[in-house]
Amino acid sequence: MSRNAPAIDAQRLSLILNDLRLPAVKLIWSDFTTRADKESWPGARLLAALAEHEIAERDRRRIERHLGEARLPPGKTLDSFAFDAVPMISRARVTALCSGDAWLEKGANLILFGPPGGGKTHLAAAIGLALIENGWRVLFTRTSDLVQKLQVARRELALEAAIAKLDKYHLLILDDLAYVTKDQAETSVLFELISARYERRSMLITANQPFGEWNRVFPDPAMTLAAVDRLVHHATIFEMNVESYRRRSAIQRQSGAGRPPTFATIKSTEEMSRSDNQTCE
């Protein structure tokens, strides 16, 4: 800094940055200005560097906050999802969905069908994580847990407010929809949630049963039809009809003698098992 430059009142500057709500700049302005003096930065470069740092820190804090509220199961990422074990799911298509722009802005839905253990929950959580990293707000919940909370809200005459509170989430992930009890009180609040978000806010639903079996969830056929109609009107549907990942892992442990699992090993083991069964017949 030039000897003729006016002295900086650091304490006052700190208060000003507090008033302007620039906490990141408050922490680093001294280091940045020292470097700018040594390297003879133009004023515009220093200002831009401080502003970019503040924006980056705001993005980091926002993602951290949204991850905390999303309640995603830990460790479920796209990188750890076994796309090779679910060949009907295109990684490129899933990656495109993770930008969110083309469907979340329209309130469209995503539905994942498949038997237990096929990776639906993992994929749903991984998509949710990627969307949060891209700036969207997500809430992950077991369907039965949310339904119970909405039932309590209804008893307290606050169901409408509880559903409206969920509007802050661009995507609501309902895991294991088919496990909701076939009870009029439970399914009616679920139907009201689906209706309230229709064409406004998006939902990602995982289910073990295809639509034709949803009469096990909704006791009223008319309600079943209306719920399905609203969900599929603007929806991307993935059918993950693969054998349980947990079962495949068990086969690998038995056949691999501790070797790292590979999808090829699973296929080979399953083919041998089928061949043995046919021989016995």
C-alpha positions in Angstrom: 0.0 0.0 0.0 1.3 3.5 -0.9 2.5 5.6 2.1 0.3 8.4 0.9 -2.9 6.2 0.9 -5.4 7.0 3.6 -5.4 4.6 6.6 -8.2 2.0 6.6 -10.4 1.9 9.6 -10.6 -1.9 9.7 -13.2 -2.0 12.5 -15.5 0.4 10.7 -15.1 -1.6 7.5 -16.0 -4.7 9.3 -19.3 -3.1 10.6 -20.1 -1.9 7.1 -19.6 -5.4 5.6 -21.9 -6.7 8.4 -24.6 -4.2 7.4 -24.2 -5.2 3.7 -24.4 -8.9 4.7 -21.1 -9.7 3.1 -19.5 -12.2 5.6 -17.2 -13.8 3.2 -15.7 -10.5 2.1 -15.4 -9.5 5.7 -13.2 -12.6 6.4 -10.9 -12.2 3.4 -10.7 -8.6 2.3 -7.4 -8.0 4.2 -5.6 -10.9 2.5 -7.0 -9.9 -0.9 -6.0 -6.2 -0.6 -2.5 -7.2 0.6 -2.1 -9.4 -2.5 -3.6 -6.7 -4.7 -1.1 -4.1 -3.4 1.9 -6.5 -4.0 0.7 -7.5 -7.5 -0.6 -4.0 -8.5 -4.1 -5.2 -9.3 -6.5 -2.6 -10.8 -9.3 -1.7 -8.5 -11.8 -3.5 -10.8 -9.9 -6.7 -10.5 -9.9 -6.5 -6.7 -13.6 -5.7 -6.6 -14.4 -8.6 -8.9 -12.3 -11.1 -6.9 -14.1 -10.1 -3.7 -17.5 -10.3 -5.3 -16.8 -13.7 -6.8 -15.6 -15.1 -3.5 -18.8 -13.9 -1.8 -21.0 -15.5 -4.4 -19.1 -18.8 -4.2 -19.4 -18.9 -0.4 -23.1 -18.1 -0.6 -23.6 -21.0 -3.0 -21.6 -23.3 -0.7 -23.6 -22.3 2.3 -26.9 -22.7 0.4 -26.0 -26.2 -0.8 -24.9 -27.1 2.7 -28.2 -25.8 4.2 -30.4 -27.5 1.6 -28.5 -30.8 2.0 -29.2 -30.6 5.7 -33.0 -30.2 5.2 -33.3 -32.7 2.4 -32.8 -35.7 4.7 -31.3 -37.8 1.9 -29.9 -41.3 2.8 -26.1 -41.0 3.0 -23.8 -42.3 0.4 -26.3 -42.5 -2.5 -24.6 -40.8 -5.4 -24.7 -41.2 -9.2 -21.1 -42.3 -9.2 -21.8 -45.1 -6.8 -25.0 -46.3 -8.6 -24.5 -49.5 -10.6 -25.8 -48.4 -14.0 -24.4 -51.6 -15.6 -26.6 -53.7 -13.3 -29.7 -51.7 -14.5 -29.2 -51.6 -18.3 -32.7 -50.1 -19.0 -31.6 -46.9 -17.2 -29.5 -44.5 -19.3 -26.8 -42.7 -17.4 -27.0 -39.9 -20.0 -30.7 -39.5 -19.5 -30.4 -39.4 -15.7 -27.7 -36.9 -15.9 -29.9 -34.7 -18.1 -32.7 -34.9 -15.5 -30.3 -33.8 -12.8 -30.1 -30.3 -14.3 -33.8 -29.9 -13.4 -34.6 -27.1 -15.7 -36.7 -28.9 -18.2 -39.1 -30.6 -15.8 -38.9 -29.1 -12.3 -39.9 -25.6 -13.7 -43.0 -27.3 -15.2 -44.0 -29.3 -12.1 -43.4 -32.6 -13.9 -42.9 -35.9 -12.1 -40.4 -38.8 -12.1 -41.6 -42.3 -11.3 -39.4 -45.3 -10.6 -40.9 -48.8 -10.7 -39.3 -52.1 -9.8 -39.0 -54.9 -7.3 -37.4 -54.5 -3.9 -33.6 -54.2 -4.0 -33.4 -53.0 -7.6 -31.8 -49.6 -6.8 -34.9 -47.3 -6.8 -34.1 -45.6 -3.5 -30.4 -45.2 -4.4 -31.2 -43.7 -7.8 -33.9 -41.4 -6.3 -31.6 -40.1 -3.6 -28.7 -39.7 -6.1 -30.9 -37.6 -8.4 -32.0 -35.5 -5.4 -28.4 -34.9 -4.4 -27.4 -33.8 -7.9 -30.4 -31.5 -8.1 -29.5 -29.8 -4.7 -25.9 -29.3 -6.0 -27.5 -27.6 -9.1 -29.5 -25.2 -6.9 -32.8 -26.9 -6.3 -34.5 -27.7 -3.0 -35.4 -31.3 -2.3 -37.1 -33.3 0.5 -36.6 -37.1 0.7 -39.1 -39.0 2.9 -40.6 -42.4 3.2 -44.2 -42.1 2.0 -45.6 -43.7 5.1 -43.8 -41.3 7.4 -45.0 -38.2 5.5 -48.6 -39.6 5.3 -48.6 -40.0 9.1 -47.5 -36.4 9.6 -50.2 -35.2 7.2 -52.8 -37.2 9.1 -51.7 -35.5 12.3 -52.0 -32.1 10.6 -55.5 -33.0 9.4 -56.6 -33.9 13.0 -55.3 -30.5 14.1 -57.2 -28.8 11.2 -53.8 -27.8 9.6 -53.6 -30.1 6.6 -53.8 -27.3 4.0 -51.0 -25.4 5.8 -48.8 -28.5 6.1 -49.1 -29.2 2.4 -48.5 -25.6 1.5 -45.3 -25.7 3.6 -44.0 -28.4 1.3 -44.2 -26.0 -1.6 -40.8 -24.7 -0.8 -39.3 -27.9 -2.1 -39.0 -28.1 -5.9 -38.9 -31.9 -5.7 -40.6 -34.1 -3.1 -39.2 -37.6 -3.1 -41.8 -40.2 -1.8 -40.0 -43.5 -1.3 -41.9 -46.8 -1.2 -45.3 -45.6 -2.0 -46.7 -49.1 -2.1 -46.1 -49.5 1.6 -48.8 -47.0 2.6 -51.5 -48.8 4.5 -54.8 -49.2 2.5 -56.7 -47.0 4.8 -59.1 -44.3 3.8 -57.6 -41.7 6.2 -54.1 -42.3 5.0 -54.7 -42.5 1.3 -57.0 -39.5 1.3 -54.2 -37.2 2.6 -51.8 -38.7 0.1 -54.3 -38.0 -2.7 -54.7 -34.4 -1.5 -50.9 -34.0 -1.5 -50.7 -35.3 -5.1 -53.6 -33.1 -6.2 -52.1 -30.0 -4.5 -48.7 -30.4 -6.3 -50.2 -31.3 -9.7 -48.7 -29.1 -12.4 -47.1 -26.9 -9.7 -44.4 -28.8 -7.9 -42.7 -32.0 -8.9 -42.7 -35.4 -7.2 -40.3 -38.4 -7.5 -42.1 -41.6 -6.5 -40.6 -45.0 -6.0 -43.0 -48.0 -6.0 -42.7 -51.7 -6.0 -46.0 -52.2 -7.8 -47.1 -51.0 -11.3 -50.1 -48.7 -11.6 -52.4 -51.6 -12.2 -51.7 -52.7 -8.6 -52.3 -49.3 -7.0 -55.7 -50.3 -5.9 -53.8 -51.9 -3.0 -52.9 -48.3 -1.9 -56.0 -46.4 -2.8 -59.2 -48.2 -1.6 -61.4 -46.2 -3.9 -61.0 -47.1 -7.7 -62.0 -43.6 -8.7 -59.3 -42.2 -6.4 -56.7 -44.6 -7.8 -57.5 -43.5 -11.3 -57.4 -39.8 -10.4 -54.1 -40.1 -8.6 -52.5 -42.0 -11.4 -53.8 -39.6 -14.0 -52.3 -36.6 -12.2 -49.0 -38.3 -11.6 -48.4 -39.5 -15.2 -49.8 -36.5 -17.0 -46.3 -34.9 -17.0 -44.0 -37.7 -16.0 -40.9 -39.6 -16.9 -41.2 -43.3 -16.0 -38.3 -45.7 -15.3 -39.1 -49.4 -15.0 -36.2 -51.0 -13.1 -37.2 -54.6 -13.6 -33.9 -56.2 -12.3 -33.1 -58.8 -9.7 -32.4 -57.5 -6.2 -29.0 -55.9 -5.8 -28.9 -57.4 -2.3 -29.5 -60.9 -3.6 -26.8 -60.4 -6.3 -24.3 -59.2 -3.6 -25.1 -62.4 -1.6 -24.4 -64.6 -4.6 -21.1 -62.7 -5.2 -20.0 -63.2 -1.6 -20.6 -66.9 -1.9 -19.0 -67.4 -5.3 -16.2 -64.8 -5.2 -14.5 -66.0 -2.0 -13.8 -62.4 -1.0 -12.9 -61.1 -4.5 -14.2 -57.6 -5.4 -17.7 -58.0 -6.9 -18.3 -57.5 -10.6 -21.5 -57.6 -12.6 -20.0 -60.3 -14.9 -19.5 -62.6 -11.9 -23.1 -62.1 -10.9 -24.4 -63.0 -14.4 -22.1 -66.0 -14.6 -23.2 -67.3 -11.2 -26.9 -66.8 -12.0 -26.6 -68.6 -15.4 -24.9 -71.6 -13.7 -27.6 -71.6 -11.1 -30.3 -71.7 -13.8 -28.5 -74.5 -15.6 -28.3 -76.6 -12.5 -32.0 -76.1 -11.9 -32.8 -77.2 -15.5 -30.6 -80.3 -15.1 -32.5 -81.3 -11.9 -35.8 -80.9 -13.7 
